[in-house]
Amino acid sequence: PPNGEAFNLFCQRVLDAFAACLTHAEGGHTLIVTHAGVMRVILSEVLGLTWSSAYQIAIPVAGSFQLSLLPGHTPYLLSLNRGQPCAA
């Protein structure tokens, strides 16, 4: 958006926060509640997608995903939730 944060700075801020969340998880489960832009940055980084590829994944209102990030294993997407339709 006009006068908005530069995309590369946004991505770095998201990835820094994501890394901090993983550090605090200490091998357990972590729930992160955020918006679709942040979700796409995380998916892009973890799964090795280009930004344009990640943008082709529909993340609707209340959408979610679950990743497996086990040490020593390749990260993979466990689930992608299509979300819930909004009441009209």
C-alpha positions in Angstrom: 0.0 0.0 0.0 1.1 3.6 -0.5 3.4 4.7 2.4 3.3 1.2 3.8 6.2 -0.9 5.0 8.6 -2.2 2.4 7.9 -5.8 1.5 11.4 -7.0 2.3 11.2 -5.3 5.7 7.8 -6.9 6.4 9.2 -10.3 5.5 12.2 -9.9 7.7 10.0 -8.7 10.7 7.7 -11.7 10.2 10.5 -14.2 9.9 12.3 -12.8 13.0 9.1 -13.1 15.0 8.5 -16.6 13.7 12.0 -17.7 14.7 11.4 -16.2 18.2 8.2 -18.2 18.5 9.9 -21.4 17.6 12.7 -20.7 20.1 10.2 -20.3 22.9 8.3 -23.4 21.9 11.2 -25.6 22.9 10.1 -28.5 20.8 6.5 -28.3 21.6 3.4 -27.1 19.8 2.9 -23.4 19.0 -0.2 -21.6 17.9 0.2 -18.3 16.0 -2.8 -16.2 15.2 -2.2 -13.7 12.4 -3.4 -12.6 9.0 -3.0 -14.1 5.6 0.0 -12.0 4.6 2.0 -13.3 7.5 0.9 -16.8 6.8 2.1 -16.5 3.2 5.5 -15.3 4.3 5.9 -18.2 6.7 4.7 -20.7 4.1 7.1 -19.2 1.5 10.1 -19.5 3.9 9.4 -22.9 5.4 8.4 -24.7 2.3 10.8 -22.9 -0.1 8.1 -21.3 -2.2 8.4 -18.1 -4.2 6.3 -15.3 -3.1 4.1 -15.6 -6.2 3.6 -19.3 -5.5 2.6 -18.7 -1.9 0.1 -16.1 -3.1 -1.6 -18.8 -5.2 -2.7 -20.5 -2.0 -6.1 -19.3 -1.0 -6.2 -18.4 2.7 -9.8 -17.3 3.4 -11.2 -15.7 6.5 -10.5 -18.0 9.5 -8.2 -20.1 7.4 -5.3 -21.9 9.0 -2.5 -24.3 8.3 -0.4 -26.7 10.3 3.3 -27.3 9.7 5.6 -30.1 10.9 9.0 -28.6 11.8 10.8 -31.5 13.4 14.6 -31.0 13.9 16.5 -33.0 11.3 13.5 -33.5 9.1 12.3 -31.6 6.0 9.5 -29.2 7.0 6.1 -30.1 5.5 2.6 -28.9 5.4 0.3 -31.2 7.5 -3.0 -29.5 6.9 -4.6 -26.5 5.2 -8.0 -25.4 6.6 -10.3 -23.7 4.2 -11.8 -21.6 7.0 -15.4 -20.7 7.6 -17.6 -18.7 5.4 -18.7 -15.3 6.8 -22.4 -14.9 7.5 -24.0 -12.4 5.1 
